[in-house]
């Protein structure tokens, strides 16, 4: 039995399995990412299945931009994504805040800068708003792509 079969059994498995056990397994997987993320798809995993798996996964690295000037944010996002690629990260989280204390009449300037920087980065893939406990609308998760656009 290979790892893909074990993981499929785990994900499809016993409905009686406790939430705590599931979280412990997800944390272990997060702490022990595949050595080669570009090959991280499971043997029979379709691109859609991989996207769904990454969406469910907890972010492996976090960048908090609270207090950072908009002029520095794009550079930090670029360096953060480049480091994630170098370190084999599959999913990252960037906290930009909600812009409640912004002096700009448009509000959350950092959010705009972060999304623009991610759209421009060749290794930034799918993005989304995390659930509330990870920052909600004050953050964005990004899947790291290993084939540049």
Secondary structure, DSSP 8 states (H G I E B T S, - for coil): --HHHHHHHHHH--TTS-HHHHHHHHHHHHHS--S-GGG-S-TT--HHHHHHHHHHS--SEEEE-TT--HHHHHHHHHHHHHHHHHTT-SEEEEE----TT-SSTTS-HHHHHHHHHHHH-TTEEEEE---GGGTGGGEEEEEE-SS--
